[in-house]
């Protein structure tokens, strides 16, 4: 059974940091491309960051470049999103997404974790 389970969300003050984790199971994680998306109230879901399998290539939304870092630990089947210098506009539900197989035929979403940036 494929599962993506996010953790690490919460309430943080502007300028603070959080690290999100996404634990994967049920598929060959080391071969999967992994991403973080977010969705704020009343807005569409948007891609925040992505990381490929091999070779590792990272991509970021312009709004988070220089503040967020995506990484992966294939030994732990986990992808991370380190978020620094958080802003109120980063408030959203953050979702983990994985895609694998030939032409990324297979994919799955996590259940999401809430990140709230507020003083």
N, C-alpha and C positions, 0 to 999 in steps of 0.2 A: 504494500500500500504506500503510495507516494504521499509524503507529508513535508510541509515547510512550516516551521514553527518559529515565529518571531518573538523576541523578548528585548527588554532594555528601554522601552519607552517610558515616558513619565512627564512630570512638570519640571521645568527648568527656567531660570531667569535669563533674560536677554544677556548675551555674551558668554553664557555657559556652554557646557559640553555634555553630550550623551554618546554612548556607543550602543548601536542596535546589533543584535545577533539574529541569525536565521539558521536554525538547525535543520538539515535536510536528511531525508531517509526514503528508501524505496526506489532509488534510481542511482545510476553511476554519477555521483556528484562531480568527480574529477573531470568528467567529459562535458559537463553542463555549463552553459553560459548563464550567469546569475545577474540579477538586477534588483534595484530598489526603486519602487515607485511611491508616490504620495498623492493623497487626495484631501484637499481642504474642503470645508463645508461650502456647498454651492459651486464648486469648481470641478473640472474634469481631472481624472487621474493623469498624472504626469510622470515621465521618467526622470529620476533623480541621478542615478549612477548605474553603470553596468561594468561587468568584468568578464572577459572571455576565459576559456579553459587553457588552451596551450596554442601559441604563446599567449601570455597574459597581456591583454590590452584593456585599459580602463577608459571610460568615457563619463563625462559629467555634464549635467545641465549647467548653462551659463550662470544661473542664479546661485549655484553652490560651489562653483570652481574656487579652489583656494581655501575653502572652509571644510568641505566634506572629503573623506577618503574611503573608498571601497576596497576591501581586501578579502581574501579567502584562505581557509586552512583546509586543504583536502584531506589531511589526516583526521580532522574532526568533522568533516562534512558540514562545514559552517562558513557562511559568508557574513561579513561585518560591514557596518557603516559607522565610521567615526565622524561625529558631527561636532564641529567647533564653532565658536563665535556665533552661536545660534541667535536668530532674529525672530520677532513675533510672526513674521510672514512664513517662517518654517513650520508653523503649527499645522498639523495634518495627521491623518492616519497614514502610517508608512507600511507598505506591503513589500514582501519579498516575492520574487518571481524567478522561476527556473525554466530553462528550455534545453532540450537535449534530443539526441537521435538524428537521423538523417534529415538534413534541412530543418532541424529543430521541430520535427514533427510532433514531439511530445512537450507539454508544458504544464506548469502548475503554479498556483498562487497560495501564499500564506493567508492567514486570517486577519493580519494587520495588527499594528501596535500604535497606540495614540502617543503623539509627541505634542506637548503644549509648551509654548515659550511665552512666558508672561511674568511680569513683576507683581 
